[in-house]
């Protein structure tokens, strides 16, 4: 885990953020000795958020209804 001084972190902010993204955590130490952790925020996504697929379906609505009815009759 990388530790930066406050001044280094301020001067190299883009590098520090990239480092935190890659490793999961970066520490920033102030002159008074206090240390702060910079941790990237996790992006919440829905389990129902799935990519769509392209399908060439030529079935009519009536054919789909007929198929569903046939399946229910079994």
Secondary structure as UniProt FT lines:
FT   STRAND          2..5
FT   HELIX           6..11
FT   HELIX           13..23
FT   STRAND          26..29
FT   TURN            31..32
FT   STRAND          35..38
FT   TURN            47..48
FT   HELIX           61..73
//
